[in-house]
């Protein structure tokens, strides 16, 4: 049997929560060796040391690569990327994988894709072709696409965009979103257990909120957070449960402000750096609305039938279903959007809305393709020119 070594890269709690079912599928395959390269906020105590979640799931950590600096500035992110390219290359040489699996669009992912390119390790990229016009991640994502050799997109429109970027159609598969599959497969808990685990008052309505820096906005993240908190104050009968911001510039400051606010309002405010995928989705299912600017509100939450209020430009450009309300990052607009979201009419609309990212068997489709691929042949890439092909972007998945 020809064994294939497949390495998964993960730098954040959110990314790992999406990759976990796929990692377990590869670990269970008789013709594959699973390897892991763990980095970023997983290894930061200030972000909850979420590497423990990986070990708790029974997945060995083969390489721990420290790159994250706690400066929260543009310069510190650039330093982390530079350290990452150097240290990820060293780790890849030790692991010697046949394939490297990368999900998403963060700066750590860009660094490891660059290292893999130099080390001649084929890259399989998940969630390419998407747009997030308010974040620097938008450019990172398309750059990762050009350094990747297999592509797994979450909608047909995104598949077509990856092909538009010059990728061979036979290497681009529309498989749906792993996060939607999590909703079907994870053992979500009921509202009572959510309340007990998060110390929420029994039966009290709450909003689940995640707010990341919009890294291309001129308005400082703290000002946008202040607008959000001002809007939430207008709903005194609701508690708000915040999860932590990411490690983008400004994220550390947001988390410090949230921690202070939670201490000042213990009866209404909860702040947890990380809930883990199961508790997060369970809390979302019982929430009155999911509020903020996380991709989960657009990609996963619609499958729970819960309204989403998407704030500002961070996720602008993503395909969204009818359960998502977009608003500007100012207090009046956020207040109006939340008021609409919790109304009976919109809650009924959200409960009936379809999710454009929903496709059955996502992890199985990806795993089968990874296992069947010829890693050596993947390294030979040509630019797929639409004009030369003469037929436009081909349909299919």
Secondary structure, 3 states (H helix, E strand, C coil): CCCEEEEEEECCHHHHHHHHHHHHHHHHCCCEEEEEEEEHHHHCHHHCCCHHHHHHCCCCCCEEECCCCCCCCHHHHHHHHHHHHHHHHHHHHHHCCCEEEEECCCHHHHHHHHHHHHHCCEEEEECCCCCCCCCCHHHHHHHHHHCCCEEEECCHHHHHHHHHCCCCHHHEEECCCHHHHHHHHCCCCCHHHHHHHHCCCCCCCEEEEECCCCCCCCCCHHHHHHHHHHHHCCCCCCEEEEECCCCCCCHHHHHHHHHHHHHHCCCCEEEECCCHHHHHHHHHHHCCEEEECCCHHHHCHHHHCCCEEEECCCCCCCCCCCCEEEECCCHHHHHHHHHHHCCHHHHHHHHHCCCCCCCCCHHHHHHHHHHHCCHHHHCCCCCCCHHHHCCCCCCCC
